Amino acid sequence: MNRNIETKCLHLEDDENNCNHYGAISYPIYQTATYAHPAVGKSTGYDYSRLQNPTREHLERVIASLENGISAFALSSGMAAISMMMEIFKPDDHIIADSDLYGGSIRLFRNVSEKNGLKFSNIDCCRDNIENFINANTKAIYIETPTNPMMNVTDIAHAAEIAKRHGLLLIVDNTFMSPYFQNPLDLGADIVVHSGTKYLSGHNDTLAGFLITNREDISEKLSFLIKTTGAGLAPFDSWLVLRGIKTLGIRMEKSQENAIKIAEWLKKQKSVTRVIYPGLPDHPGFEIMKKQARGFGSMLTFQLISKEFALSVLEKVRMIKFAESLGGVETLITYPTTQTHADVPEEIRLKNGITESTLRLSVGIENIDDLIYELEKVFSETERELNG
Ligand SMILES: *Cc1c(COP(=O)(O)O)cnc(C)c1O
């Protein structure tokens, strides 16, 4: 029987009855840069930690297993992973990218990849017809679903079908859903990207990034690139992510449960003009989410009656932290305009709907009553101040 995902977070299938490492239940941290060779022309399988390290390799096997890939690569951050992946392309290659991506990905494409001769079409992958943008040099489609921060949902299987028909790669940044809720490779994607800083590590205490593929040819290229460009994840950070993954299932379930309740609470507030959460039946991506994911996640975006209201919420929160990032056990609130999406040109930001009254919540695992209590307090104080 194929194991379920909660179990795969704890046990690798092929490690059964394996009492290596003195039977240690927590995988050891191999804090070493290099390895002794038993003889000339012989190797333990490990030569130098930029190429491979047992702790990192163990983490990569766990991640590959969670995303149903043949191989995974662990890098020092999500951006390190995406930057390295862009090296599989060459000048004049054309990539169709969703226009509502993580701000750092947009910055990379515009300022680094374009300088290296890559061309991009930034489109709304959930509304535009992707096929209209394909040209003779198109090599890939790059999406996030749901997108950051506007939570647009793209049908992954449909995008994969277009990619296959035209011989393109489909690359999916799966950070928002984590492998617990969504597995793009199973739906036809070729490469999955993760910021491991978020749900996978889950404790707001380390940076990490992953690339996962189920194609031998891509795996070989990425293997060459990680060894050559050198941003592989350090052993201690690999261990932190391994520890975080053990509780991925219960964290995802609990934070999603909280997110649904907060979305419902926000919908009832007169100062809130829009709540964007793909788990609400009125979200345009709700049905696609039900088809391609096992949950809706715990990211939600909402818009307030004014910029002043939004800024006041950010000033007043205490337990909920005004901070960038997401996917950790602590609830964080973000102002995309000046934080995650500050480097996205204003016209693109506004076109995507990221107004100055837009806030994004990454819901954590606190008791829901305490979260609602804080939000109620912040909202009522703000209402009183702005009206009085
Ligand atoms: C945070 C994030 C990234 C970048 O990851 P880092 O670990 O911060 O480098 C990429 N994509 C998405 C969707 C993210 O949320």
PDBQT file of the ligand as one rigid body, heavy atoms in Angstrom, charges set to zero:
ROOT
HETATM    1  C1  LIG A 401       8.976  33.108   0.017  1.00  0.00    +0.000 C 
HETATM    2  C2  LIG A 401       8.658  32.628  -1.329  1.00  0.00    +0.000 A 
HETATM    3  C3  LIG A 401       9.665  32.417  -2.282  1.00  0.00    +0.000 A 
HETATM    4  C4  LIG A 401      11.113  32.731  -2.002  1.00  0.00    +0.000 C 
HETATM    5  O1  LIG A 401      11.630  31.891  -1.008  1.00  0.00    +0.000 OA
HETATM    6  P1  LIG A 401      12.807  32.321   0.003  1.00  0.00    +0.000 P 
HETATM    7  O2  LIG A 401      12.989  31.098   0.812  1.00  0.00    +0.000 OA
HETATM    8  O3  LIG A 401      12.314  33.511   0.778  1.00  0.00    +0.000 OA
HETATM    9  O4  LIG A 401      13.995  32.668  -0.824  1.00  0.00    +0.000 OA
HETATM   10  C5  LIG A 401       9.290  31.920  -3.524  1.00  0.00    +0.000 A 
HETATM   11  N1  LIG A 401       7.994  31.661  -3.825  1.00  0.00    +0.000 NA
HETATM   12  C6  LIG A 401       7.000  31.868  -2.932  1.00  0.00    +0.000 A 
HETATM   13  C7  LIG A 401       5.594  31.560  -3.321  1.00  0.00    +0.000 C 
HETATM   14  C8  LIG A 401       7.297  32.355  -1.668  1.00  0.00    +0.000 A 
HETATM   15  O5  LIG A 401       6.302  32.570  -0.796  1.00  0.00    +0.000 OA
ENDROOT
TORSDOF 0
